[in-house]
Amino acid sequence: MKTATIQLETLTCPSCLQKIEGALKKLSGVQQESVEVLFNSSRVRLNFLEERISLEEIEEAITKIGYEVQNSKVKPSRKN
């Protein structure tokens, strides 16, 4: 499991947050309960299985719904 932090263009309204969150939660390989869209900082954090989906595919899903990805970082998820 990997954790991605994705910096987006500036989010302008709460419906942007809902649209992005909804699209990402539909992706196979994304841990639904981990999807967090941070409105004030225009960032997305989520956990994903790199065996099932790539960071590029996640970024593409964001782009397809009309948002620009500025940069992304990936690191291994912490184990509890």
Buried (B, 14 or more C-beta within 10 A) or exposed (E): BBBBBBBBEEBEEEEBBEBBBEBBBEBEBBBEEBBBBEBEEBBBBBBBEEEEBBBEBBBEBBEEEEBEBEEBEBEEBEEE
